[in-house]
């Protein structure tokens, strides 16, 4: 690409993404619509496209805030975080952190956004074979020594507010409850069940157990960890119940 054309494209993009007035020199003023007005039209279309992407990615947050407040936040985010990816599926990942920074007294906003994003990720995470009852049966005892990982769609999310109840009410198009802060963080497991993104709250012991697999522990490693924490009798009962649920939900895979 000729350098002059590359520089022209760079200047034009800077004029659309930011407020670089130099880009006006690149636009022909035909006497009907001035260069500044034309550039403003491009800017508005660019920002409207990205705020539309955010509204799609963060549907429950959008419903919670309402059109006007969500649009204000989305426009501020677009201004602070210009798109750097050709695939708009990944645009907006930093919105939860943006909300946490700018709305520290409304912590449910960032967490509701984080749950929206995790569910969207679960939907289109890569497919890979899950560890299920049939696989366990075929492998025999050999699988218990192999490192395990969470499925690419699975994610542990720790929240301080009742965002699970908020999200569920908004999803059912019901009036959401008032935000309530918990005495201590609660873990949510987000994963894809079949083709459907799902989530559920976890007891702290189960959340701690699943967190072991994020580091590639084997089931033998996990068993020792849980026995040390709960004692042998309690651990065996808990592990049996958890494993049955994990295999049915398809949240574990064998590490490569």
C-alpha positions as CSV (number, residue, x, y, z in Angstrom):
1,X,0.0,0.0,0.0
2,X,1.5,3.4,-1.0
3,X,2.6,5.3,2.1
4,X,0.5,8.4,1.2
5,X,-2.7,6.3,1.1
6,X,-1.8,4.6,4.4
7,X,-1.3,8.0,6.0
8,X,-4.6,9.3,4.6
9,X,-6.4,6.3,6.1
10,X,-4.7,6.8,9.4
11,X,-5.7,10.4,9.6
12,X,-9.3,9.7,8.5
13,X,-9.6,6.9,11.1
14,X,-8.2,9.2,13.8
15,X,-10.8,11.8,12.8
16,X,-13.6,9.3,13.2
17,X,-12.5,7.5,16.4
18,X,-11.3,10.7,18.1
19,X,-11.8,14.4,17.6
20,X,-8.9,15.0,15.2
21,X,-10.1,18.1,13.2
22,X,-7.3,17.5,10.7
23,X,-9.4,14.8,9.1
24,X,-11.7,17.5,7.8
25,X,-9.1,18.4,5.2
26,X,-9.6,15.0,3.6
27,X,-13.3,15.5,2.9
28,X,-14.6,17.2,-0.1
29,X,-16.9,20.2,0.8
30,X,-19.5,20.3,-2.0
31,X,-21.3,23.3,-0.7
32,X,-24.3,21.4,0.5
33,X,-23.0,19.4,3.5
34,X,-19.8,20.8,4.9
35,X,-16.7,18.7,5.7
36,X,-17.2,19.0,9.5
37,X,-20.8,17.9,9.2
38,X,-19.8,14.9,7.0
39,X,-17.1,13.9,9.5
40,X,-19.7,14.2,12.3
41,X,-22.0,11.8,10.4
42,X,-19.1,9.3,10.2
43,X,-18.4,9.7,13.9
44,X,-22.0,9.2,14.9
45,X,-22.3,6.1,12.7
46,X,-19.1,4.6,14.2
47,X,-20.2,5.3,17.8
48,X,-23.8,4.1,17.2
49,X,-22.5,0.9,15.7
50,X,-20.3,0.2,18.7
51,X,-23.0,1.2,21.3
52,X,-25.3,-1.3,19.4
53,X,-22.7,-4.0,19.8
54,X,-22.4,-3.3,23.6
55,X,-26.2,-3.4,23.9
56,X,-26.2,-6.8,22.2
57,X,-23.3,-8.2,24.4
58,X,-24.8,-6.8,27.6
59,X,-28.5,-7.4,27.2
60,X,-29.4,-7.8,30.9
61,X,-27.3,-4.8,31.9
62,X,-29.1,-2.8,29.2
63,X,-32.4,-3.9,30.5
64,X,-31.4,-3.1,34.1
65,X,-30.2,0.5,33.3
66,X,-32.7,1.4,30.6
67,X,-32.0,2.8,27.2
68,X,-30.9,6.3,28.2
69,X,-28.5,5.5,31.0
70,X,-27.1,2.5,29.1
71,X,-26.5,4.6,26.0
72,X,-24.7,7.3,28.1
73,X,-22.4,4.7,29.6
74,X,-21.9,3.0,26.3
75,X,-20.9,6.2,24.6
76,X,-18.4,7.0,27.4
77,X,-17.0,3.5,27.0
78,X,-16.6,3.8,23.3
79,X,-14.8,7.1,23.6
80,X,-12.4,5.7,26.2
81,X,-12.0,2.3,24.4
82,X,-11.9,2.6,20.6
83,X,-12.3,-0.7,18.9
84,X,-9.0,-2.5,18.2
85,X,-10.4,-5.7,16.8
86,X,-11.8,-6.7,13.4
87,X,-14.2,-9.1,15.1
88,X,-16.8,-7.1,17.1
89,X,-17.7,-10.3,19.0
90,X,-14.8,-9.4,21.3
91,X,-15.5,-5.7,21.6
92,X,-16.5,-4.6,25.1
93,X,-14.6,-7.1,27.2
94,X,-13.3,-4.3,29.5
95,X,-16.8,-2.9,30.2
96,X,-17.1,-4.6,33.6
97,X,-13.8,-3.1,34.7
98,X,-14.9,0.3,33.3
99,X,-18.1,0.2,35.4
100,X,-16.2,-0.9,38.5
101,X,-13.9,2.1,38.1
102,X,-16.5,4.7,37.3
103,X,-19.4,3.4,39.5
104,X,-17.7,2.1,42.6
105,X,-20.8,2.7,44.7
106,X,-23.0,0.6,42.4
107,X,-21.0,-2.6,42.4
108,X,-23.9,-4.7,41.0
109,X,-23.4,-2.9,37.6
110,X,-19.9,-4.3,37.0
111,X,-20.9,-7.8,38.3
112,X,-24.1,-7.9,36.1
113,X,-21.9,-6.9,33.1
114,X,-19.4,-9.6,34.1
115,X,-22.1,-12.3,34.2
116,X,-23.5,-11.1,30.8
117,X,-20.0,-11.3,29.3
118,X,-19.2,-14.8,30.8
119,X,-22.5,-16.2,29.4
120,X,-21.7,-14.7,26.0
121,X,-18.3,-16.3,26.1
122,X,-19.8,-19.7,27.2
123,X,-22.0,-19.6,24.2
124,X,-19.3,-19.5,21.6
125,X,-16.3,-21.0,23.4
126,X,-14.5,-23.7,21.4
127,X,-15.9,-27.2,21.4
128,X,-13.9,-29.9,23.0
129,X,-14.7,-33.4,24.3
130,X,-16.0,-33.3,27.9
131,X,-15.2,-35.8,30.6
132,X,-18.5,-37.6,31.0
133,X,-19.7,-40.8,32.5
134,X,-19.1,-42.8,29.3
135,X,-15.5,-41.5,29.1
136,X,-14.8,-42.3,32.7
137,X,-16.2,-45.8,32.1
138,X,-13.9,-46.3,29.1
139,X,-10.8,-45.0,30.8
140,X,-11.2,-47.0,34.0
141,X,-9.1,-45.9,36.9
142,X,-6.5,-44.3,34.7
143,X,-8.4,-41.0,34.4
144,X,-8.1,-40.2,38.2
145,X,-4.3,-39.5,37.9
146,X,-4.6,-37.4,34.7
147,X,-4.6,-33.5,35.0
148,X,-8.1,-32.1,34.6
149,X,-9.2,-28.6,33.4
150,X,-12.4,-26.7,33.2
151,X,-14.1,-26.9,29.8
152,X,-13.3,-23.8,27.7
153,X,-16.9,-22.6,28.2
154,X,-16.7,-22.9,32.0
155,X,-15.7,-20.0,34.2
156,X,-15.8,-19.3,37.9
157,X,-17.1,-15.9,38.8
158,X,-17.1,-14.5,42.3
159,X,-19.7,-11.8,43.0
160,X,-20.5,-9.6,46.0
161,X,-24.0,-8.8,45.0
162,X,-27.2,-10.7,44.2
163,X,-26.6,-10.5,40.4
164,X,-27.8,-14.1,39.8
165,X,-31.2,-13.0,41.0
166,X,-31.0,-9.7,39.1
167,X,-30.0,-11.4,35.9
168,X,-32.7,-14.1,36.2
169,X,-35.5,-11.6,36.8
170,X,-34.4,-9.5,33.9
171,X,-34.1,-12.5,31.7
172,X,-37.8,-13.4,32.6
173,X,-38.7,-9.7,31.9
174,X,-39.7,-9.3,35.5
175,X,-39.0,-6.4,37.9
176,X,-35.6,-7.1,39.3
177,X,-35.0,-7.1,43.1
178,X,-33.1,-4.4,44.8
179,X,-29.3,-5.0,44.7
180,X,-28.1,-6.6,47.9
181,X,-24.5,-6.9,49.0
182,X,-23.5,-10.3,50.5
183,X,-21.5,-10.6,53.7
184,X,-18.8,-12.5,51.7
185,X,-18.3,-13.2,48.0
186,X,-20.4,-15.9,46.4
187,X,-19.1,-18.1,43.5
188,X,-21.1,-18.6,40.3
189,X,-20.2,-21.4,37.8
190,X,-20.9,-20.3,34.2
191,X,-20.8,-23.0,31.5
192,X,-22.5,-24.2,28.3
193,X,-24.9,-27.0,28.8
194,X,-25.5,-28.4,25.3
195,X,-25.9,-25.3,23.3
196,X,-27.4,-23.2,26.1
197,X,-25.2,-21.0,28.4
198,X,-26.1,-21.6,32.0
199,X,-25.0,-20.6,35.5
200,X,-25.6,-21.6,39.1
201,X,-24.4,-20.6,42.5
202,X,-21.9,-22.9,44.2
203,X,-21.2,-23.7,47.8
204,X,-17.8,-22.4,48.8
205,X,-16.4,-25.9,49.1
206,X,-17.4,-26.9,45.6
207,X,-16.1,-23.6,44.2
208,X,-12.8,-24.3,45.9
209,X,-12.7,-27.8,44.4
210,X,-13.4,-26.6,40.9
211,X,-10.7,-23.9,41.3
212,X,-8.2,-26.7,41.8
213,X,-8.8,-27.8,38.2
214,X,-8.0,-24.3,36.9
215,X,-4.4,-25.2,37.9
216,X,-4.6,-28.6,36.2
217,X,-5.0,-30.8,39.3
218,X,-5.9,-34.4,38.9
219,X,-8.9,-36.0,40.7
220,X,-6.4,-37.7,43.0
221,X,-4.9,-34.3,43.9
222,X,-8.4,-32.9,44.5
223,X,-9.3,-35.8,46.7
224,X,-6.3,-35.3,48.9
225,X,-7.1,-31.5,49.1
226,X,-10.7,-32.1,50.1
227,X,-9.9,-34.8,52.6
228,X,-7.5,-32.5,54.3
229,X,-10.2,-29.8,54.5
230,X,-13.3,-31.9,55.4
231,X,-12.1,-35.3,56.7
232,X,-12.4,-38.6,54.8
233,X,-16.0,-39.4,55.4
234,X,-17.3,-35.9,54.5
235,X,-14.9,-35.7,51.5
236,X,-16.0,-39.0,50.0
237,X,-19.6,-38.0,50.1
238,X,-19.0,-34.5,48.7
239,X,-16.7,-35.7,46.0
240,X,-19.1,-38.3,44.8
241,X,-22.0,-35.8,44.6
242,X,-19.8,-33.1,42.9
243,X,-18.3,-35.5,40.4
244,X,-21.7,-36.8,39.3
245,X,-22.9,-33.2,38.7
246,X,-19.7,-32.2,36.9
247,X,-19.9,-35.1,34.6
248,X,-23.5,-34.5,33.8
249,X,-23.0,-30.8,33.2
250,X,-19.9,-31.4,31.1
251,X,-17.7,-28.8,32.8
252,X,-14.4,-30.9,32.9
253,X,-11.9,-32.0,30.3
254,X,-8.8,-34.0,30.3
255,X,-5.7,-31.8,29.9
256,X,-3.7,-32.5,26.8
